Amino acid sequence: MAEQPMLKFVTVERDMPEKRAADLRREDFNEIYAEYAEAKAQEQSSRCSQCGVPYCQSHCPLHNNIPDWLKLTAEGRLQEAYEVSQATNTFPEICGRICPQDRLCEGNCVIEQSGHGTVTIGAVEKYITDTAWEQGWVQPIAPRAERSESVGIIGAGPGGLAAADVLRRAGVQVTVYDRYDRAGGLLTYGIPGFKLEKDVVMRRNDQLAQGGVTFELNTNVGEDISFDELRSRHDAVVIATGVYKSREIEAPGVGATGLVRAIDFLTASNRKSFGDAVPEFDSGALNAEGKRVVVIGGGDTAMDCVRTSVRQGATSVKCLYRRDRANMPGSQREVQNAEEEGVIFEWLSAPKGFVGDPVTGVMVQKMRLGAPDATGRQAPEVIEGADYVEDADLVIMALGFEPEALPTLWDQPELPVTRWGTIKAAFTTGATDLDGVYAVGDIVRGASLVVWAIRDGRDCAEAILKRLGDASVMAAE
């Protein structure tokens, strides 16, 4: 009788891909995890218990069929594993790298609950798709039949690109408009290379372009082209701009030189890695080299900033967060990586103001956690008389993002928005009150995860296809 390939979690321990030593990875922007070898990927996949109700799948926003592609990987059937993975996820190699698996699929793994350590789902997902690229299994989109209808997508981030992929596969003509000179949105300019190397994003952009998606880059809607013109040019328009407006802080000394926004700091660093001319980096304004850096915030963007600062050669890097470690929104895995690389976390600390111009320090007030707020999290309270000054030459504000005022920017007062400034759109379809106008991703949800943007983009594309007349029906005729 053939050996059972699965349920080996009792005898095989959890084993992540090897992580490069902290002193080595501090020196470059390359990804920190090595690839699995085929035998190791099979071994780790074989730990899956193939449970009857796969919580990993139900807690994945894309409902990826994780148990099936783990089983196929364990059996050495990698091309089939890739096909199953790709069926529900437009960018599995990106999700495998940057999804917070510890909060989603892996965090809900049944064998984790029983004390055996979760299956390394993200690492296997990355391995499957990287292998698919190497073996030539990932091909440009080739629709069975072309259609005359066209869709315009504003924003080349994960939500917009996911919608473009689904629509092109159905033969729809797709044009993606983006304000930047490269597609990818925050995948390209926001997330650092040590989490997501840029050639991984660029090859997906190339695959979409080879499959017939048209990219209109360096195009600012409202300036280079009006929203009304886009609506007249296309049968449907998808707004997938994301949220780029940084949350500001009101405190004494806010206008000082040396206080910078996280998005500006990360974009400058990523542009430098592309070999672009970046005057703000070369001048030192957006460069941490030789500086005492303080990052304010506790989300994944703050983690990106502290770890980028280390690699740029900062003399010290500290992160101020007003709650404790257990209550921070960022990935615990990222906090651990940052600590290994020399970042110091000042928990229960909030900025009260800034000293000097150029900045020389942050006035910090110590906090404690009090009664739960409306969300159920303990609200931070100030400890009187515990203020101090944290020395700093560069202060990076990573306090989150808000939507830009699109109705004003695009001269579209009818565009429906919520009281938070996000676009009002129907759940699952992304349809707005404007005929033929849809919205997906962070511009609807507020700052959220890449995987949710992909889910929104795919769902919206399906809704548009239904509105245009189902392509599968037409193709079959």
C-alpha positions in Angstrom: 0.0 0.0 0.0 1.4 3.4 -1.0 2.5 5.7 1.9 -0.1 8.3 3.0 1.4 11.6 1.8 -0.4 13.8 4.3 -1.0 14.3 8.0 2.7 14.1 8.9 2.4 17.0 11.4 2.9 14.5 14.2 6.3 13.3 13.0 7.5 16.3 10.9 8.2 19.6 12.7 7.3 23.0 11.3 10.3 24.4 9.4 10.3 27.8 7.7 12.6 28.6 4.8 16.0 29.6 6.1 16.3 33.2 7.1 19.5 35.1 6.2 21.5 36.2 9.2 20.5 39.7 10.5 24.0 41.2 10.1 24.0 40.1 6.4 20.5 41.2 5.5 21.0 44.6 7.1 23.4 45.3 4.2 21.0 45.0 1.3 17.4 45.1 0.1 17.2 41.5 -1.0 14.4 39.3 0.4 15.4 37.8 3.8 14.0 34.2 3.3 15.7 31.6 1.1 13.6 29.4 -1.3 12.4 26.0 -0.2 14.0 23.1 -2.1 11.5 20.8 -3.7 12.0 18.1 -1.0 11.5 20.6 1.8 8.3 22.1 0.2 6.9 18.5 -0.2 7.9 17.7 3.4 6.2 20.9 4.9 3.1 20.5 2.7 2.7 16.9 3.9 2.1 18.3 7.5 -1.3 19.5 6.4 -4.1 17.5 8.2 -6.5 17.9 5.3 -9.2 18.8 7.8 -12.9 18.5 6.9 -13.5 22.3 7.5 -10.3 24.0 6.4 -10.1 27.2 8.5 -7.1 28.3 6.5 -9.3 28.5 3.4 -12.2 30.2 5.2 -10.0 32.8 6.8 -8.3 33.7 3.5 -10.0 36.7 1.8 -9.6 34.9 -1.6 -10.8 31.5 -0.1 -7.8 29.9 -1.8 -8.1 26.1 -2.0 -5.1 25.7 0.3 -5.5 22.0 1.4 -5.7 20.9 -2.3 -2.6 22.7 -3.4 -0.7 21.6 -0.3 -1.6 17.9 -1.1 -0.6 18.3 -4.8 2.8 19.8 -3.6 3.3 17.0 -1.2 2.8 14.6 -4.1 5.2 16.4 -6.3 2.5 17.6 -8.7 3.6 21.2 -8.8 2.1 22.3 -12.0 -1.3 21.2 -10.9 -0.7 22.9 -7.5 0.1 26.1 -9.4 -3.1 25.8 -11.5 -5.2 25.3 -8.3 -3.5 28.3 -6.6 -3.8 30.6 -9.7 -7.5 29.7 -10.1 -8.5 31.9 -7.1 -5.5 34.2 -6.7 -4.2 36.6 -9.4 -0.8 37.1 -7.7 0.0 34.1 -5.5 3.7 34.8 -5.5 3.1 38.3 -4.1 0.6 37.1 -1.4 3.0 34.3 -0.4 5.6 37.0 0.3 3.6 39.8 1.9 0.3 38.5 3.3 0.2 38.5 7.2 -0.3 34.7 7.2 0.1 34.7 11.0 -3.2 36.6 11.2 -5.0 34.8 8.3 -4.5 31.3 6.9 -1.6 30.1 9.2 -3.1 31.8 12.3 -6.2 29.6 11.8 -4.5 26.4 11.0 -6.1 23.5 12.9 -2.8 21.8 13.8 -1.5 25.1 15.2 -4.4 25.0 17.6 -3.4 21.5 18.7 0.2 22.6 19.5 2.0 21.2 16.5 2.9 24.4 14.8 1.1 25.7 11.7 1.7 24.5 8.1 4.0 27.1 6.4 1.3 28.0 3.9 2.8 31.3 2.7 6.3 29.9 2.0 4.8 27.0 0.0 2.6 29.3 -2.0 5.6 31.5 -2.9 7.6 28.3 -3.8 4.8 26.9 -6.1 4.5 30.2 -8.1 8.2 31.0 -8.3 8.7 27.4 -9.7 5.8 28.1 -12.2 7.6 31.1 -13.5 10.9 29.3 -13.7 9.3 26.4 -15.6 7.4 28.6 -18.0 4.0 27.6 -16.8 2.9 31.2 -16.3 1.9 32.4 -19.8 0.5 35.8 -21.1 -3.3 36.0 -21.1 -4.8 34.6 -24.3 -8.6 35.1 -24.4 -10.6 32.6 -26.4 -12.3 35.4 -28.2 -11.9 39.2 -28.2 -14.8 41.4 -27.2 -15.5 45.0 -28.3 -16.4 46.4 -24.9 -13.7 48.3 -23.0 -13.1 49.0 -19.3 -11.0 51.8 -17.9 -9.2 51.2 -14.6 -7.9 54.1 -12.5 -5.0 52.8 -10.4 -2.4 50.1 -11.2 -2.2 48.7 -7.7 -3.2 45.1 -6.8 -7.0 45.8 -6.9 -6.9 47.4 -10.4 -4.5 44.8 -11.8 -6.5 41.9 -10.4 -9.6 43.4 -12.2 -7.6 43.9 -15.4 -6.5 40.3 -15.3 -10.0 38.8 -15.0 -11.4 41.2 -17.6 -8.7 40.5 -20.1 -9.1 36.7 -19.7 -12.7 37.2 -20.8 -11.6 39.2 -23.9 -12.6 42.6 -22.7 -10.4 45.6 -23.8 -8.7 47.0 -20.7 -6.8 50.3 -20.2 -5.2 50.9 -16.8 -4.4 54.6 -15.9 -1.9 55.4 -13.2 -0.2 58.5 -12.0 3.2 56.8 -11.6 5.7 55.8 -14.2 5.6 52.1 -13.3 2.5 50.0 -12.6 2.1 48.2 -9.3 1.1 50.9 -6.9 2.3 50.3 -3.4 3.6 46.9 -4.5 6.2 48.9 -6.6 6.8 52.0 -4.6 5.5 51.3 -1.1 6.7 47.9 0.0 10.5 47.5 0.3 12.5 45.0 -1.7 13.4 42.9 1.3 9.7 41.9 1.6 8.9 42.0 -2.1 11.7 42.2 -4.7 10.7 44.4 -7.5 11.4 42.0 -10.4 8.5 39.9 -9.0 6.1 42.8 -9.5 7.6 43.9 -12.9 7.2 40.5 -14.4 3.5 40.4 -13.5 3.2 43.9 -15.1 4.9 42.6 -18.2 2.7 39.5 -18.3 -0.5 41.7 -18.2 0.9 44.0 -20.9 1.8 41.0 -23.1 -1.7 39.7 -22.6 -3.2 42.9 -24.1 -3.7 45.2 -21.1 -2.9 48.8 -22.1 -1.1 50.9 -19.5 -1.4 54.7 -19.6 1.2 55.7 -17.1 2.2 59.2 -15.9 -1.5 60.0 -16.2 -3.2 61.9 -13.5 -7.0 61.8 -13.6 -8.4 65.2 -13.1 -5.3 66.8 -14.7 -4.2 64.9 -17.8 -7.6 63.4 -18.5 -11.0 64.2 -17.0 -13.1 61.6 -15.2 -16.0 62.4 -17.6 -13.8 61.7 -20.6 -12.9 58.3 -19.1 -16.6 57.5 -18.7 -17.3 58.4 -22.3 -14.3 56.4 -23.5 -15.2 53.1 -21.7 -18.2 50.9 -21.1 -17.3 50.8 -17.4 -14.8 52.5 -15.1 -13.2 51.0 -12.0 -11.7 53.3 -9.4 -8.8 51.5 -7.7 -6.7 54.5 -6.6 -5.9 53.2 -3.1 -5.4 55.7 -0.2 -2.3 57.8 -0.4 -3.0 60.8 1.8 -0.9 60.5 4.9 -2.5 61.0 8.3 -1.0 64.1 9.9 -0.2 64.8 13.5 -1.0 68.0 15.3 1.7 68.9 17.7 4.2 71.7 18.4 7.1 71.7 16.0 5.3 69.8 13.2 6.6 71.9 10.4 10.3 71.3 11.2 12.8 70.0 8.6 13.6 66.4 9.2 9.9 65.3 9.7 8.9 63.2 6.7 6.0 61.1 5.6 6.4 57.3 5.4 5.2 57.2 1.8 7.7 59.7 0.7 10.5 57.9 2.5 9.6 54.5 1.1 9.0 55.7 -2.4 12.4 57.5 -2.5 14.1 54.3 -1.3 12.3 52.1 -3.8 13.0 54.5 -6.7 16.7 54.4 -5.7 16.7 50.7 -6.0 15.3 51.0 -9.5 18.3 53.2 -10.3 16.1 56.4 -10.7 17.4 59.9 -10.0 16.1 60.8 -6.6 17.3 64.3 -5.6 15.6 64.1 -2.2 17.4 61.0 -1.3 20.8 62.2 -2.6 20.4 65.5 -0.6 19.9 63.4 2.6 16.3 64.7 3.2 14.8 61.2 2.6 17.9 59.2 3.5 18.5 57.7 6.9 22.3 57.2 6.5 24.2 58.3 9.6 21.1 59.6 11.4 19.2 58.8 14.6 15.9 57.7 13.2 12.5 57.7 15.1 9.5 56.1 13.4 6.1 56.9 14.8 3.4 54.2 14.3 2.8 50.5 14.8 1.5 49.2 11.5 3.2 47.4 8.7 4.2 50.7 7.1 6.1 51.6 10.3 7.8 48.2 10.1 8.8 48.9 6.5 10.3 52.3 7.5 12.3 51.0 10.5 13.8 48.1 8.5 14.6 50.4 5.5 16.3 52.9 7.8 18.6 50.1 9.1 19.6 49.2 5.6 20.3 52.8 4.7 22.9 52.9 7.5 21.1 54.8 10.3 23.1 55.1 13.5 20.1 54.1 15.5 16.4 53.3 14.8 13.6 53.5 17.3 9.9 52.9 16.9 7.4 54.7 19.0 4.0 53.1 19.4 1.2 54.3 21.8 0.0 50.8 22.7 1.9 47.7 23.8 3.3 44.9 21.6 0.2 42.7 21.9 -2.1 45.5 20.6 0.0 46.7 17.7 -1.7 46.4 14.2 1.5 45.3 12.4 2.6 41.7 11.8 4.4 40.1 14.8 6.7 38.4 12.4 7.8 41.8 11.1 8.4 43.1 14.6 10.6 40.1 15.3 12.5 40.6 12.0 13.0 44.3 12.9 14.3 43.5 16.4 16.8 41.0 15.0 18.1 43.7 12.7 18.6 46.1 15.6 15.5 48.2 15.8 14.4 49.3 19.4 10.7 49.5 20.1 9.5 52.0 22.6 6.1 50.6 23.5 3.4 52.7 25.2 5.0 55.9 23.9 3.4 58.7 21.9 4.8 61.9 20.4 3.8 65.2 22.2 5.8 67.5 20.0 9.1 68.0 18.2 12.3 69.9 19.3 14.4 72.0 17.0 14.3 72.9 13.3 16.0 70.9 11.8 14.5 68.4 14.2 16.8 67.3 17.1 14.3 65.3 19.1 10.8 64.0 19.8 8.9 65.0 23.0 7.5 61.7 24.1 4.7 61.1 26.6 4.5 57.6 28.2 1.2 55.9 28.1 -0.7 53.1 29.9 -3.6 51.0 28.6 -6.9 51.9 30.2 -10.5 50.8 29.6 -11.4 49.3 26.2 -12.5 51.8 23.5 -15.4 51.4 21.0 -13.5 48.8 19.1 -12.8 46.7 22.2 -9.1 47.6 22.3 -7.7 49.1 25.5 -7.4 52.9 25.0 -4.0 54.4 25.7 -3.9 57.0 28.6 -1.2 59.5 29.3 1.0 58.9 32.4 1.4 62.4 33.9 5.0 63.6 34.6 6.7 60.8 32.6 7.6 62.9 29.5 11.0 62.8 28.0 12.9 63.8 24.8 14.0 61.1 22.4 17.0 62.3 20.3 16.4 62.3 16.5 17.8 63.6 13.3 15.0 62.1 11.1 11.4 61.5 12.2 9.3 59.3 9.9 5.5 59.6 10.4 3.8 56.2 9.7 0.4 57.0 11.1 -1.7 55.5 8.4 -3.4 56.7 5.2 -6.6 58.4 4.3 -8.4 58.8 1.0 -7.9 61.9 -1.2 -11.0 64.0 -1.8 -11.8 62.4 -5.2 -15.1 64.2 -5.8 -13.2 67.5 -5.6 -10.1 66.4 -7.4 -12.0 64.9 -10.3 -14.8 67.5 -10.3 -17.4 64.8 -9.6 -19.7 66.0 -6.8 -22.1 63.1 -7.5 -19.4 60.5 -6.7 -20.8 59.0 -3.4 -18.4 59.0 -0.5 -18.7 58.0 3.2 -18.0 60.3 6.1 -14.4 59.0 6.1 -14.0 60.0 2.4 -13.9 56.5 1.1 -16.1 55.7 -2.0 -19.5 54.2 -1.3 -19.7 51.0 -3.3 -21.8 47.9 -3.1 -20.5 44.9 -1.2 -19.0 42.2 -3.5 -19.7 44.0 -6.8 -18.0 47.4 -6.2 -20.8 49.2 -8.0 -21.4 52.8 -7.1 -24.5 55.0 -7.6 -23.0 56.3 -10.8 -23.9 54.2 -13.8 -21.1 52.0 -15.0 -18.7 53.3 -12.3 -17.2 50.8 -9.8 -14.7 51.1 -6.9 -12.4 48.5 -5.3 -9.7 48.1 -2.7 -8.5 50.6 -0.2 -10.4 53.5 -1.7 -13.6 51.6 -0.5 -12.3 49.8 2.6 -9.8 52.3 3.9 -6.2 51.2 4.3 -6.3 47.4 4.2 -4.4 44.4 2.9 -3.2 43.6 -0.6 -5.1 40.3 -0.5 -8.4 42.2 0.1 -7.7 44.5 -2.8 -7.1 41.4 -5.1 -10.4 39.9 -3.8 -12.3 43.2 -4.6 -10.8 43.5 -8.0 -11.7 40.0 -9.0 -15.2 40.2 -7.6 -15.8 43.6 -9.4 -14.5 42.2 -12.7 -17.0 39.3 -12.5 -19.8 41.8 -11.8 -18.8 43.9 -14.8 -18.7 40.8 -17.0 -22.2 40.0 -15.8 -23.3 43.5 -16.7 -21.7 43.3 -20.1 -23.1 39.8 -20.8 -21.2 36.7 -19.5 -18.1 36.0 -21.7 -18.2 32.3 -21.0 -21.7 32.1 -22.6 -20.5 34.0 -25.6 -17.3 32.0 -26.0 -19.3 28.7 -25.9 -21.7 29.7 -28.7 
